[in-house]
Amino acid sequence: MTIAELKKEFVKYYGGSEDDVRIFMSPGRVNLIGEHTDYCGGFVFPAAITMGTYIAARKTDDKIIKMRATDLPDYVEADATRINDYKHLSWGNYQLGVAAELEKRGYEIVGCELLFDDTIPHGGGLSSSAAIEVATAITFATFSNELKGIDEPLDMIEMALCGQGAENNYCGVNCGIMDQFASAMGKKDHVIFLDCRKLEDYKLVPLKMDGYKIVISNTNKKRSLADSKYNERRAETEEGLAELQQALPNATCLGDISLAEFEANKHLIKRDIVRQRVTHVIEEDDRVLKSIEALEKGDILEFGRLINASGDSLRDLYEVTGKELDTLVAEARKIDGTIGSRMTGAGFGGCTMSIVREDAVEKFIEEVGKAYEAIIGYPASFYVDDIGDGGHEVK
Ligand code: GLA
């Protein structure tokens, strides 16, 4: 939907004129490497895509938050003075969770009418939820600042933290900070190198991949039990950390532990499965650093090898793939012109990302698509998206 169409649709639902309707947006993300490391205080390397959540918004002078989406029948009316009463909602809980987090930080939630429009596939592993959260945070925080006469740019890291807080404290998903950070802080044509222990020290790395494209392939698999499996993985890494801390008491997270320290102490981890999970995290952290080095040297083939190694580790050690993701990756790697392919995001369905030579992209989509459908029984979707900017008001 274009901005003009979205404003028209807004007026259809809420009445009034288009003149005082504002548009806020925040994008989804694709993570190039550094998967399932963020909640361990590790390194990640994501980029904002151009697909995301758009919100058409208008302030009102009461304390009622009214919300609809262009593609859902749901209509939510929430009282901003009882913001913690809506955790049960199946749609609207991310947004109200964000409001609850903003309130904790001193923002005042203003009554408003909101219409959400997502250009990103829901539940597809491209952080559609982070896009909703950060776009909502920007909307509510902007309205709060205007009410209080505060004329300063928003602290976008704080917006990201409110999005993560909504998931952790309101929606029951113990996610890390990567998705919301990428959605809030992304920059066109740049990848974010983030040490999740020190958010302020993030670096924007220009993505120079002359002659290559990032192709995102969506399994279109409906994710089931993904949240509980995600929380289980996180608990396993915490169990491993506690055991390693017997020998490494100064380590506050797995990100504080080097590959050499891990090798010397991994016998302390009792359960094989936990040792396997921690091995993934520690080695993945190392692969992120090597990837940045490779990209700085312009060694795209080495970057591709690291992407493949990450994917194999997520499949074999972290066990967050499944038949659909494995099929997409295996078929992608068969294409002459693919230099690396792996799942991206939480896994258990969702998307893969592949680095593909520009002149092979068409063939990639055709052949991987055909093979996937023959094996899985329904089609995959493909996107060759650009790297876009983080959340902002669209003026
Ligand atoms: C999901 C979470 C992120 C991150 C990834 C895996 O996208 O929201 O915080 O843990 O999975 O890397």
Boltz pocket constraint, residues with backbone or C-beta under 6 A from the ligand:
constraints:
  - pocket:
      binder: B
      contacts: [[A, 34], [A, 35], [A, 36], [A, 37], [A, 38], [A, 39], [A, 125], [A, 175], [A, 176], [A, 177], [A, 178], [A, 179], [A, 345], [A, 346], [A, 347]]
      max_distance: 6.0
